[in-house]
Amino acid sequence: MAGSGSAAERIGYITRVQSFSACHRLHSVHLSDEENKRVYGKCNNPNGHGHNYKVEVTVRGKIDRLTGMVMNLTDLKRCIEDVIMTPLDHKNLDKDVPYFASIVSTTENVAVYIWDNMAKVLPPGLLYEIKIYETDKNVVVYRGE
């Protein structure tokens, strides 16, 4: 029976939304220039292009009986600042973020980058999902798989 005195553990999901702006060029060092142009099209422009990304970071965990929280949002906000805003906002992903020196900066790979780095700063097992809106129509979801 679900009441205020229930001993059942409840699971909650918290999502924090953050936006950042960055530029990049889709270009693989493993492909020829011609193959890169064919695969990535206008996104392979030598001068790059930019996005206003919107990221949703979702954590999942037990709702603490004393605090009523899965996680303190202030702590989640600080983690997002350290992992997303400081290294990525107003940056050239390919030139300013060492991770992307050898990995193509697709939104899928940006999601993996954010996941891997959020997992390092959050309590173990709490990170549930990274969702990135590259545009209003292009959305990537990564759950650590």
N, CA, C and O atoms as a GROMACS GRO file, in nm:
protein
  580
    1MET      N    1   0.084  -0.119   0.000
    1MET     CA    2   0.000   0.000   0.000
    1MET      C    3   0.088   0.124   0.000
    1MET      O    4   0.178   0.138   0.083
    2ALA      N    5   0.062   0.212  -0.091
    2ALA     CA    6   0.147   0.329  -0.105
    2ALA      C    7   0.091   0.444  -0.022
    2ALA      O    8  -0.006   0.509  -0.060
    3GLY      N    9   0.153   0.467   0.090
    3GLY     CA   10   0.115   0.579   0.174
    3GLY      C   11   0.239   0.644   0.227
    3GLY      O   12   0.350   0.603   0.193
    4SER      N   13   0.223   0.746   0.310
    4SER     CA   14   0.339   0.817   0.362
    4SER      C   15   0.423   0.728   0.452
    4SER      O   16   0.542   0.754   0.470
    5GLY      N   17   0.363   0.625   0.509
    5GLY     CA   18   0.439   0.537   0.598
    5GLY      C   19   0.486   0.410   0.530
    5GLY      O   20   0.539   0.321   0.596
    6SER      N   21   0.468   0.400   0.399
    6SER     CA   22   0.506   0.281   0.324
    6SER      C   23   0.656   0.257   0.330
    6SER      O   24   0.736   0.349   0.319
    7ALA      N   25   0.691   0.130   0.347
    7ALA     CA   26   0.832   0.094   0.354
    7ALA      C   27   0.890   0.067   0.215
    7ALA      O   28   1.012   0.050   0.202
    8ALA      N   29   0.806   0.064   0.112
    8ALA     CA   30   0.853   0.037  -0.023
    8ALA      C   31   0.949   0.146  -0.069
    8ALA      O   32   0.926   0.265  -0.047
    9GLU      N   33   1.057   0.102  -0.134
    9GLU     CA   34   1.151   0.199  -0.190
    9GLU      C   35   1.096   0.251  -0.322
    9GLU      O   36   1.051   0.174  -0.406
   10ARG      N   37   1.102   0.379  -0.336
   10ARG     CA   38   1.054   0.441  -0.459
   10ARG      C   39   1.172   0.484  -0.544
   10ARG      O   40   1.274   0.531  -0.492
   11ILE      N   41   1.159   0.465  -0.676
   11ILE     CA   42   1.263   0.504  -0.770
   11ILE      C   43   1.217   0.629  -0.844
   11ILE      O   44   1.104   0.636  -0.893
   12GLY      N   45   1.305   0.727  -0.850
   12GLY     CA   46   1.273   0.850  -0.921
   12GLY      C   47   1.376   0.881  -1.029
   12GLY      O   48   1.488   0.831  -1.026
   13TYR      N   49   1.336   0.964  -1.122
   13TYR     CA   50   1.422   1.009  -1.231
   13TYR      C   51   1.427   1.162  -1.224
   13TYR      O   52   1.324   1.228  -1.213
   14ILE      N   53   1.547   1.216  -1.232
   14ILE     CA   54   1.564   1.361  -1.235
   14ILE      C   55   1.636   1.395  -1.365
   14ILE      O   56   1.737   1.333  -1.399
   15THR      N   57   1.584   1.493  -1.436
   15THR     CA   58   1.649   1.539  -1.559
   15THR      C   59   1.681   1.687  -1.545
   15THR      O   60   1.596   1.769  -1.508
   16ARG      N   61   1.804   1.720  -1.575
   16ARG     CA   62   1.849   1.859  -1.577
   16ARG      C   63   1.881   1.893  -1.723
   16ARG      O   64   1.950   1.817  -1.791
   17VAL      N   65   1.831   2.006  -1.769
   17VAL     CA   66   1.851   2.049  -1.908
   17VAL      C   67   1.955   2.160  -1.909
   17VAL      O   68   1.952   2.252  -1.828
   18GLN      N   69   2.049   2.147  -2.005
   18GLN     CA   70   2.154   2.247  -2.018
   18GLN      C   71   2.181   2.270  -2.167
   18GLN      O   72   2.180   2.175  -2.245
   19SER      N   73   2.203   2.394  -2.206
   19SER     CA   74   2.236   2.425  -2.345
   19SER      C   75   2.380   2.472  -2.355
   19SER      O   76   2.432   2.537  -2.265
   20PHE      N   77   2.444   2.437  -2.467
   20PHE     CA   78   2.577   2.489  -2.495
   20PHE      C   79   2.593   2.507  -2.644
   20PHE      O   80   2.525   2.441  -2.724
   21SER      N   81   2.682   2.596  -2.682
   21SER     CA   82   2.710   2.624  -2.823
   21SER      C   83   2.851   2.580  -2.855
   21SER      O   84   2.944   2.604  -2.779
   22ALA      N   85   2.866   2.514  -2.970
   22ALA     CA   86   2.999   2.468  -3.011
   22ALA      C   87   3.000   2.448  -3.162
   22ALA      O   88   2.896   2.432  -3.225
   23CYS      N   89   3.121   2.450  -3.218
   23CYS     CA   90   3.135   2.421  -3.360
   23CYS      C   91   3.217   2.294  -3.376
   23CYS      O   92   3.287   2.250  -3.285
   24HIS      N   93   3.206   2.236  -3.493
   24HIS     CA   94   3.282   2.115  -3.525
   24HIS      C   95   3.278   2.091  -3.675
   24HIS      O   96   3.209   2.160  -3.750
   25ARG      N   97   3.354   1.992  -3.716
   25ARG     CA   98   3.355   1.948  -3.855
   25ARG      C   99   3.348   1.796  -3.852
   25ARG      O  100   3.427   1.731  -3.785
   26LEU      N  101   3.253   1.740  -3.925
   26LEU     CA  102   3.247   1.595  -3.933
   26LEU      C  103   3.348   1.549  -4.037
   26LEU      O  104   3.331   1.570  -4.157
   27HIS      N  105   3.453   1.486  -3.988
   27HIS     CA  106   3.563   1.442  -4.074
   27HIS      C  107   3.636   1.329  -4.005
   27HIS      O  108   3.683   1.345  -3.892
   28SER      N  109   3.647   1.215  -4.071
   28SER     CA  110   3.717   1.100  -4.014
   28SER      C  111   3.857   1.088  -4.074
   28SER      O  112   3.873   1.090  -4.196
   29VAL      N  113   3.955   1.075  -3.989
   29VAL     CA  114   4.093   1.056  -4.037
   29VAL      C  115   4.108   0.920  -4.104
   29VAL      O  116   4.208   0.894  -4.172
   30HIS      N  117   4.009   0.832  -4.085
   30HIS     CA  118   4.015   0.697  -4.142
   30HIS      C  119   3.955   0.690  -4.282
   30HIS      O  120   3.957   0.585  -4.347
   31LEU      N  121   3.902   0.804  -4.329
   31LEU     CA  122   3.842   0.810  -4.462
   31LEU      C  123   3.919   0.910  -4.548
   31LEU      O  124   3.981   1.003  -4.496
   32SER      N  125   3.913   0.889  -4.680
   32SER     CA  126   3.974   0.985  -4.772
   32SER      C  127   3.890   1.112  -4.773
   32SER      O  128   3.776   1.113  -4.724
   33ASP      N  129   3.945   1.220  -4.829
   33ASP     CA  130   3.870   1.345  -4.839
   33ASP      C  131   3.741   1.323  -4.918
   33ASP      O  132   3.635   1.376  -4.883
   34GLU      N  133   3.751   1.245  -5.026
   34GLU     CA  134   3.633   1.217  -5.109
   34GLU      C  135   3.528   1.138  -5.031
   34GLU      O  136   3.410   1.168  -5.038
   35GLU      N  137   3.573   1.036  -4.955
   35GLU     CA  138   3.479   0.958  -4.874
   35GLU      C  139   3.414   1.045  -4.765
   35GLU      O  140   3.295   1.032  -4.738
   36ASN      N  141   3.493   1.133  -4.703
   36ASN     CA  142   3.439   1.223  -4.602
   36ASN      C  143   3.330   1.311  -4.660
   36ASN      O  144   3.226   1.330  -4.598
   37LYS      N  145   3.354   1.366  -4.779
   37LYS     CA  146   3.254   1.452  -4.844
   37LYS      C  147   3.128   1.373  -4.875
   37LYS      O  148   3.017   1.424  -4.860
   38ARG      N  149   3.145   1.248  -4.919
   38ARG     CA  150   3.030   1.165  -4.952
   38ARG      C  151   2.950   1.128  -4.827
   38ARG      O  152   2.827   1.134  -4.828
   39VAL      N  153   3.018   1.091  -4.720
   39VAL     CA  154   2.951   1.046  -4.597
   39VAL      C  155   2.888   1.162  -4.522
   39VAL      O  156   2.773   1.153  -4.478
   40TYR      N  157   2.961   1.271  -4.506
   40TYR     CA  158   2.917   1.380  -4.418
   40TYR      C  159   2.857   1.501  -4.490
   40TYR      O  160   2.798   1.588  -4.426
   41GLY      N  161   2.870   1.506  -4.622
   41GLY     CA  162   2.809   1.614  -4.699
   41GLY      C  163   2.852   1.752  -4.652
   41GLY      O  164   2.971   1.775  -4.627
   42LYS      N  165   2.756   1.843  -4.640
   42LYS     CA  166   2.788   1.981  -4.602
   42LYS      C  167   2.847   1.991  -4.461
   42LYS      O  168   2.910   2.091  -4.427
   43CYS      N  169   2.828   1.888  -4.380
   43CYS     CA  170   2.886   1.889  -4.244
   43CYS      C  171   3.036   1.863  -4.245
   43CYS      O  172   3.102   1.870  -4.141
   44ASN      N  173   3.089   1.834  -4.365
   44ASN     CA  174   3.234   1.814  -4.380
   44ASN      C  175   3.302   1.943  -4.427
   44ASN      O  176   3.420   1.941  -4.461
   45ASN      N  177   3.230   2.053  -4.430
   45ASN     CA  178   3.285   2.184  -4.468
   45ASN      C  179   3.418   2.205  -4.395
   45ASN      O  180   3.423   2.194  -4.272
   46PRO      N  181   3.527   2.235  -4.467
   46PRO     CA  182   3.658   2.252  -4.403
   46PRO      C  183   3.660   2.356  -4.290
   46PRO      O  184   3.741   2.345  -4.198
   47ASN      N  185   3.573   2.456  -4.297
   47ASN     CA  186   3.568   2.557  -4.192
   47ASN      C  187   3.473   2.522  -4.078
   47ASN      O  188   3.460   2.598  -3.982
   48GLY      N  189   3.408   2.407  -4.088
   48GLY     CA  190   3.319   2.362  -3.982
   48GLY      C  191   3.185   2.432  -3.983
   48GLY      O  192   3.154   2.510  -4.073
   49HIS      N  193   3.106   2.402  -3.881
   49HIS     CA  194   2.974   2.463  -3.862
   49HIS      C  195   2.939   2.452  -3.715
   49HIS      O  196   3.005   2.378  -3.641
   50GLY      N  197   2.838   2.524  -3.671
   50GLY     CA  198   2.807   2.527  -3.529
   50GLY      C  199   2.666   2.482  -3.497
   50GLY      O  200   2.579   2.476  -3.584
   51HIS      N  201   2.645   2.452  -3.370
   51HIS     CA  202   2.515   2.412  -3.318
   51HIS      C  203   2.492   2.477  -3.183
   51HIS      O  204   2.586   2.508  -3.110
   52ASN      N  205   2.366   2.496  -3.151
   52ASN     CA  206   2.323   2.527  -3.015
   52ASN      C  207   2.263   2.397  -2.962
   52ASN      O  208   2.144   2.368  -2.982
   53TYR      N  209   2.346   2.320  -2.895
   53TYR     CA  210   2.304   2.190  -2.844
   53TYR      C  211   2.221   2.207  -2.717
   53TYR      O  212   2.245   2.297  -2.637
   54LYS      N  213   2.123   2.120  -2.702
   54LYS     CA  214   2.049   2.111  -2.575
   54LYS      C  215   2.071   1.971  -2.521
   54LYS      O  216   2.043   1.873  -2.590
   55VAL      N  217   2.121   1.961  -2.399
   55VAL     CA  218   2.152   1.832  -2.338
   55VAL      C  219   2.060   1.809  -2.220
   55VAL      O  220   2.038   1.898  -2.137
   56GLU      N  221   2.005   1.688  -2.212
   56GLU     CA  222   1.928   1.646  -2.096
   56GLU      C  223   2.006   1.535  -2.026
   56GLU      O  224   2.032   1.430  -2.085
   57VAL      N  225   2.043   1.559  -1.901
   57VAL     CA  226   2.113   1.459  -1.821
   57VAL      C  227   2.012   1.403  -1.722
   57VAL      O  228   1.957   1.477  -1.640
   58THR      N  229   1.986   1.272  -1.730
   58THR     CA  230   1.889   1.209  -1.642
   58THR      C  231   1.960   1.112  -1.548
   58THR      O  232   2.040   1.028  -1.591
   59VAL      N  233   1.929   1.124  -1.420
   59VAL     CA  234   1.977   1.030  -1.320
   59VAL      C  235   1.858   0.951  -1.267
   59VAL      O  236   1.744   1.000  -1.268
   60ARG      N  237   1.885   0.829  -1.221
   60ARG     CA  238   1.780   0.740  -1.171
   60ARG      C  239   1.829   0.680  -1.040
   60ARG      O  240   1.942   0.631  -1.031
   61GLY      N  241   1.743   0.683  -0.940
   61GLY     CA  242   1.784   0.622  -0.814
   61GLY      C  243   1.671   0.621  -0.712
   61GLY      O  244   1.560   0.666  -0.739
   62LYS      N  245   1.705   0.570  -0.597
   62LYS     CA  246   1.609   0.563  -0.488
   62LYS      C  247   1.582   0.703  -0.434
   62LYS      O  248   1.673   0.784  -0.418
   63ILE      N  249   1.456   0.729  -0.406
   63ILE     CA  250   1.420   0.855  -0.343
   63ILE      C  251   1.452   0.840  -0.194
   63ILE      O  252   1.391   0.759  -0.124
   64ASP      N  253   1.546   0.920  -0.147
   64ASP     CA  254   1.590   0.912  -0.008
   64ASP      C  255   1.473   0.944   0.085
   64ASP      O  256   1.403   1.043   0.067
   65ARG      N  257   1.453   0.857   0.185
   65ARG     CA  258   1.339   0.876   0.276
   65ARG      C  259   1.354   1.000   0.363
   65ARG      O  260   1.255   1.058   0.406
   66LEU      N  261   1.477   1.042   0.388
   66LEU     CA  262   1.498   1.158   0.475
   66LEU      C  263   1.496   1.289   0.398
   66LEU      O  264   1.434   1.387   0.442
   67THR      N  265   1.563   1.291   0.282
   67THR     CA  266   1.571   1.417   0.206
   67THR      C  267   1.460   1.431   0.102
   67THR      O  268   1.427   1.542   0.061
   68GLY      N  269   1.402   1.318   0.060
   68GLY     CA  270   1.301   1.321  -0.045
   68GLY      C  271   1.359   1.339  -0.184
   68GLY      O  272   1.286   1.368  -0.278
   69MET      N  273   1.490   1.322  -0.196
   69MET     CA  274   1.557   1.346  -0.325
   69MET      C  275   1.629   1.221  -0.375
   69MET      O  276   1.676   1.139  -0.296
   70VAL      N  277   1.636   1.208  -0.505
   70VAL     CA  278   1.723   1.109  -0.568
   70VAL      C  279   1.867   1.160  -0.558
   70VAL      O  280   1.960   1.084  -0.530
   71MET      N  281   1.881   1.289  -0.582
   71MET     CA  282   2.011   1.356  -0.579
   71MET      C  283   1.986   1.504  -0.561
   71MET      O  284   1.884   1.556  -0.608
   72ASN      N  285   2.075   1.572  -0.495
   72ASN     CA  286   2.063   1.716  -0.479
   72ASN      C  287   2.088   1.782  -0.615
   72ASN      O  288   2.193   1.762  -0.675
   73LEU      N  289   1.991   1.860  -0.662
   73LEU     CA  290   2.004   1.925  -0.794
   73LEU      C  291   2.122   2.020  -0.801
   73LEU      O  292   2.179   2.041  -0.908
   74THR      N  293   2.159   2.077  -0.688
   74THR     CA  294   2.276   2.165  -0.685
   74THR      C  295   2.402   2.086  -0.722
   74THR      O  296   2.488   2.137  -0.793
   75ASP      N  297   2.412   1.964  -0.673
   75ASP     CA  298   2.526   1.878  -0.706
   75ASP      C  299   2.524   1.837  -0.853
   75ASP      O  300   2.628   1.836  -0.919
   76LEU      N  301   2.405   1.804  -0.903
   76LEU     CA  302   2.394   1.767  -1.044
   76LEU      C  303   2.431   1.885  -1.133
   76LEU      O  304   2.501   1.868  -1.233
   77LYS      N  305   2.386   2.005  -1.097
   77LYS     CA  306   2.418   2.125  -1.174
   77LYS      C  307   2.569   2.148  -1.177
   77LYS      O  308   2.624   2.184  -1.282
   78ARG      N  309   2.637   2.128  -1.065
   78ARG     CA  310   2.783   2.145  -1.059
   78ARG      C  311   2.853   2.043  -1.148
   78ARG      O  312   2.949   2.077  -1.219
   79CYS      N  313   2.806   1.918  -1.146
   79CYS     CA  314   2.866   1.814  -1.231
   79CYS      C  315   2.850   1.850  -1.379
   79CYS      O  316   2.944   1.833  -1.457
   80ILE      N  317   2.733   1.901  -1.416
   80ILE     CA  318   2.708   1.940  -1.555
   80ILE      C  319   2.798   2.057  -1.594
   80ILE      O  320   2.850   2.061  -1.706
   81GLU      N  321   2.816   2.150  -1.504
   81GLU     CA  322   2.904   2.264  -1.530
   81GLU      C  323   3.046   2.215  -1.559
   81GLU      O  324   3.110   2.260  -1.655
   82ASP      N  325   3.095   2.122  -1.477
   82ASP     CA  326   3.232   2.071  -1.490
   82ASP      C  327   3.251   1.984  -1.614
   82ASP      O  328   3.356   1.989  -1.678
   83VAL      N  329   3.150   1.904  -1.648
   83VAL     CA  330   3.163   1.806  -1.756
   83VAL      C  331   3.121   1.860  -1.892
   83VAL      O  332   3.178   1.824  -1.995
   84ILE      N  333   3.021   1.946  -1.894
   84ILE     CA  334   2.967   1.994  -2.021
   84ILE      C  335   3.009   2.139  -2.049
   84ILE      O  336   3.071   2.168  -2.151
   85MET      N  337   2.974   2.229  -1.959
   85MET     CA  338   2.991   2.371  -1.988
   85MET      C  339   3.138   2.413  -1.999
   85MET      O  340   3.177   2.477  -2.096
   86THR      N  341   3.218   2.377  -1.901
   86THR     CA  342   3.358   2.421  -1.902
   86THR      C  343   3.434   2.368  -2.023
   86THR      O  344   3.500   2.446  -2.092
   87PRO      N  345   3.427   2.236  -2.052
   87PRO     CA  346   3.507   2.188  -2.165
   87PRO      C  347   3.445   2.207  -2.303
   87PRO      O  348   3.518   2.207  -2.402
   88LEU      N  349   3.311   2.225  -2.313
   88LEU     CA  350   3.247   2.222  -2.444
   88LEU      C  351   3.186   2.354  -2.490
   88LEU      O  352   3.182   2.381  -2.611
   89ASP      N  353   3.138   2.438  -2.398
   89ASP     CA  354   3.064   2.557  -2.438
   89ASP      C  355   3.154   2.660  -2.507
   89ASP      O  356   3.261   2.694  -2.457
   90HIS      N  357   3.107   2.707  -2.622
   90HIS     CA  358   3.181   2.804  -2.704
   90HIS      C  359   3.320   2.753  -2.741
   90HIS      O  360   3.419   2.827  -2.738
   91LYS      N  361   3.326   2.627  -2.776
   91LYS     CA  362   3.453   2.564  -2.815
   91LYS      C  363   3.440   2.506  -2.955
   91LYS      O  364   3.330   2.482  -3.006
   92ASN      N  365   3.556   2.484  -3.016
   92ASN     CA  366   3.565   2.404  -3.138
   92ASN      C  367   3.591   2.262  -3.088
   92ASN      O  368   3.701   2.233  -3.039
   93LEU      N  369   3.494   2.175  -3.099
   93LEU     CA  370   3.506   2.042  -3.040
   93LEU      C  371   3.630   1.968  -3.091
   93LEU      O  372   3.699   1.901  -3.014
   94ASP      N  373   3.657   1.981  -3.220
   94ASP     CA  374   3.768   1.908  -3.280
   94ASP      C  375   3.905   1.959  -3.237
   94ASP      O  376   4.001   1.882  -3.228
   95LYS      N  377   3.914   2.088  -3.210
   95LYS     CA  378   4.045   2.148  -3.181
   95LYS      C  379   4.066   2.177  -3.032
   95LYS      O  380   4.180   2.180  -2.986
   96ASP      N  381   3.958   2.198  -2.957
   96ASP     CA  382   3.970   2.237  -2.817
   96ASP      C  383   3.948   2.122  -2.719
   96ASP      O  384   3.981   2.134  -2.601
   97VAL      N  385   3.891   2.011  -2.766
   97VAL     CA  386   3.861   1.898  -2.678
   97VAL      C  387   3.947   1.779  -2.723
   97VAL      O  388   3.919   1.719  -2.827
   98PRO      N  389   4.050   1.745  -2.646
   98PRO     CA  390   4.144   1.639  -2.688
   98PRO      C  391   4.076   1.507  -2.728
   98PRO      O  392   4.124   1.439  -2.818
   99TYR      N  393   3.967   1.472  -2.663
   99TYR     CA  394   3.894   1.349  -2.693
   99TYR      C  395   3.860   1.338  -2.841
   99TYR      O  396   3.863   1.229  -2.898
  100PHE      N  397   3.827   1.454  -2.904
  100PHE     CA  398   3.783   1.452  -3.043
  100PHE      C  399   3.896   1.470  -3.144
  100PHE      O  400   3.870   1.487  -3.263
  101ALA      N  401   4.019   1.466  -3.098
  101ALA     CA  402   4.133   1.475  -3.191
  101ALA      C  403   4.135   1.354  -3.285
  101ALA      O  404   4.175   1.366  -3.400
  102SER      N  405   4.091   1.239  -3.234
  102SER     CA  406   4.094   1.117  -3.316
  102SER      C  407   3.956   1.051  -3.328
  102SER      O  408   3.944   0.946  -3.391
  103ILE      N  409   3.854   1.112  -3.269
  103ILE     CA  410   3.717   1.059  -3.276
  103ILE      C  411   3.629   1.163  -3.343
  103ILE      O  412   3.632   1.280  -3.307
  104VAL      N  413   3.549   1.120  -3.441
  104VAL     CA  414   3.463   1.212  -3.514
  104VAL      C  415   3.360   1.272  -3.417
  104VAL      O  416   3.298   1.199  -3.339
  105SER      N  417   3.344   1.402  -3.422
  105SER     CA  418   3.259   1.472  -3.326
  105SER      C  419   3.111   1.471  -3.364
  105SER      O  420   3.044   1.574  -3.362
  106THR      N  421   3.061   1.352  -3.399
  106THR     CA  422   2.918   1.337  -3.423
  106THR      C  423   2.844   1.357  -3.291
  106THR      O  424   2.904   1.349  -3.184
  107THR      N  425   2.716   1.382  -3.299
  107THR     CA  426   2.639   1.399  -3.176
  107THR      C  427   2.636   1.269  -3.096
  107THR      O  428   2.632   1.272  -2.973
  108GLU      N  429   2.639   1.155  -3.164
  108GLU     CA  430   2.647   1.027  -3.095
  108GLU      C  431   2.773   1.021  -3.008
  108GLU      O  432   2.768   0.980  -2.892
  109ASN      N  433   2.886   1.063  -3.067
  109ASN     CA  434   3.011   1.060  -2.991
  109ASN      C  435   3.018   1.168  -2.884
  109ASN      O  436   3.083   1.148  -2.781
  110VAL      N  437   2.951   1.281  -2.905
  110VAL     CA  438   2.942   1.382  -2.800
  110VAL      C  439   2.864   1.326  -2.681
  110VAL      O  440   2.899   1.350  -2.566
  111ALA      N  441   2.758   1.250  -2.710
  111ALA     CA  442   2.679   1.188  -2.603
  111ALA      C  443   2.763   1.087  -2.525
  111ALA      O  444   2.754   1.081  -2.403
  112VAL      N  445   2.844   1.008  -2.595
  112VAL     CA  446   2.933   0.912  -2.528
  112VAL      C  447   3.035   0.985  -2.441
  112VAL      O  448   3.061   0.945  -2.327
  113TYR      N  449   3.092   1.092  -2.495
  113TYR     CA  450   3.188   1.173  -2.419
  113TYR      C  451   3.125   1.225  -2.290
  113TYR      O  452   3.184   1.215  -2.182
  114ILE      N  453   3.004   1.281  -2.302
  114ILE     CA  454   2.937   1.335  -2.183
  114ILE      C  455   2.904   1.224  -2.085
  114ILE      O  456   2.924   1.239  -1.965
  115TRP      N  457   2.854   1.111  -2.135
  115TRP     CA  458   2.823   0.997  -2.048
  115TRP      C  459   2.946   0.954  -1.969
  115TRP      O  460   2.943   0.943  -1.846
  116ASP      N  461   3.055   0.929  -2.042
  116ASP     CA  462   3.177   0.878  -1.977
  116ASP      C  463   3.226   0.973  -1.869
  116ASP      O  464   3.271   0.928  -1.763
  117ASN      N  465   3.218   1.102  -1.895
  117ASN     CA  466   3.269   1.199  -1.798
  117ASN      C  467   3.170   1.227  -1.685
  117ASN      O  468   3.212   1.254  -1.572
  118MET      N  469   3.041   1.220  -1.712
  118MET     CA  470   2.942   1.233  -1.604
  118MET      C  471   2.950   1.112  -1.512
  118MET      O  472   2.938   1.126  -1.390
  119ALA      N  473   2.972   0.994  -1.568
  119ALA     CA  474   2.981   0.872  -1.488
  119ALA      C  475   3.097   0.878  -1.389
  119ALA      O  476   3.092   0.815  -1.283
  120LYS      N  477   3.201   0.954  -1.423
  120LYS     CA  478   3.317   0.968  -1.334
  120LYS      C  479   3.288   1.056  -1.214
  120LYS      O  480   3.351   1.040  -1.109
  121VAL      N  481   3.194   1.151  -1.226
  121VAL     CA  482   3.171   1.249  -1.119
  121VAL      C  483   3.042   1.226  -1.041
  121VAL      O  484   3.022   1.286  -0.935
  122LEU      N  485   2.954   1.141  -1.092
  122LEU     CA  486   2.829   1.110  -1.022
  122LEU      C  487   2.847   0.986  -0.935
  122LEU      O  488   2.937   0.905  -0.960
  123PRO      N  489   2.763   0.970  -0.833
  123PRO     CA  490   2.767   0.845  -0.755
  123PRO      C  491   2.745   0.725  -0.848
  123PRO      O  492   2.668   0.735  -0.943
  124PRO      N  493   2.811   0.613  -0.822
  124PRO     CA  494   2.802   0.495  -0.909
  124PRO      C  495   2.657   0.451  -0.932
  124PRO      O  496   2.576   0.446  -0.838
  125GLY      N  497   2.625   0.419  -1.056
  125GLY     CA  498   2.495   0.365  -1.091
  125GLY      C  499   2.382   0.465  -1.100
  125GLY      O  500   2.268   0.426  -1.127
  126LEU      N  501   2.408   0.592  -1.079
  126LEU     CA  502   2.302   0.693  -1.078
  126LEU      C  503   2.270   0.746  -1.219
  126LEU      O  504   2.154   0.779  -1.246
  127LEU      N  505   2.369   0.755  -1.307
  127LEU     CA  506   2.347   0.810  -1.441
  127LEU      C  507   2.257   0.716  -1.520
  127LEU      O  508   2.284   0.596  -1.529
  128TYR      N  509   2.151   0.771  -1.579
  128TYR     CA  510   2.055   0.690  -1.654
  128TYR      C  511   2.060   0.717  -1.804
  128TYR      O  512   2.058   0.624  -1.885
  129GLU      N  513   2.066   0.846  -1.842
  129GLU     CA  514   2.054   0.878  -1.984
  129GLU      C  515   2.112   1.015  -2.015
  129GLU      O  516   2.102   1.109  -1.936
  130ILE      N  517   2.174   1.023  -2.134
  130ILE     CA  518   2.215   1.150  -2.193
  130ILE      C  519   2.134   1.165  -2.322
  130ILE      O  520   2.138   1.077  -2.408
  131LYS      N  521   2.062   1.276  -2.333
  131LYS     CA  522   1.986   1.304  -2.455
  131LYS      C  523   2.034   1.439  -2.507
  131LYS      O  524   2.036   1.538  -2.433
  132ILE      N  525   2.074   1.442  -2.634
  132ILE     CA  526   2.123   1.565  -2.695
  132ILE      C  527   2.038   1.601  -2.816
  132ILE      O  528   2.018   1.521  -2.907
  133TYR      N  529   1.988   1.725  -2.812
  133TYR     CA  530   1.919   1.782  -2.928
  133TYR      C  531   2.023   1.863  -3.004
  133TYR      O  532   2.064   1.971  -2.960
  134GLU      N  533   2.066   1.809  -3.119
  134GLU     CA  534   2.159   1.882  -3.205
  134GLU      C  535   2.084   1.993  -3.278
  134GLU      O  536   2.134   2.105  -3.293
  135THR      N  537   1.964   1.961  -3.321
  135THR     CA  538   1.870   2.055  -3.380
  135THR      C  539   1.732   2.019  -3.326
  135THR      O  540   1.719   1.924  -3.248
  136ASP      N  541   1.630   2.093  -3.366
  136ASP     CA  542   1.495   2.057  -3.323
  136ASP      C  543   1.453   1.920  -3.377
  136ASP      O  544   1.367   1.853  -3.319
  137LYS      N  545   1.514   1.879  -3.487
  137LYS     CA  546   1.473   1.755  -3.553
  137LYS      C  547   1.570   1.639  -3.533
  137LYS      O  548   1.535   1.524  -3.561
  138ASN      N  549   1.692   1.665  -3.486
  138ASN     CA  550   1.793   1.561  -3.468
  138ASN      C  551   1.825   1.543  -3.320
  138ASN      O  552   1.879   1.634  -3.256
  139VAL      N  553   1.792   1.425  -3.267
  139VAL     CA  554   1.808   1.397  -3.125
  139VAL      C  555   1.881   1.265  -3.109
  139VAL      O  556   1.850   1.167  -3.176
  140VAL      N  557   1.980   1.263  -3.018
  140VAL     CA  558   2.056   1.142  -2.988
  140VAL      C  559   2.034   1.106  -2.842
  140VAL      O  560   2.037   1.192  -2.755
  141VAL      N  561   2.011   0.977  -2.816
  141VAL     CA  562   1.997   0.926  -2.680
  141VAL      C  563   2.106   0.822  -2.657
  141VAL      O  564   2.128   0.734  -2.740
  142TYR      N  565   2.174   0.832  -2.543
  142TYR     CA  566   2.277   0.734  -2.506
  142TYR      C  567   2.256   0.693  -2.362
  142TYR      O  568   2.240   0.778  -2.274
  143ARG      N  569   2.257   0.562  -2.337
  143ARG     CA  570   2.236   0.508  -2.203
  143ARG      C  571   2.351   0.420  -2.156
  143ARG      O  572   2.332   0.331  -2.073
  144GLY      N  573   2.469   0.444  -2.210
  144GLY     CA  574   2.586   0.372  -2.161
  144GLY      C  575   2.604   0.233  -2.217
  144GLY      O  576   2.688   0.157  -2.168
  145GLU      N  577   2.528   0.199  -2.319
  145GLU     CA  578   2.537   0.064  -2.377
  145GLU      C  579   2.640   0.059  -2.488
  145GLU      O  580   2.661  -0.046  -2.548
   0.00000   0.00000   0.00000
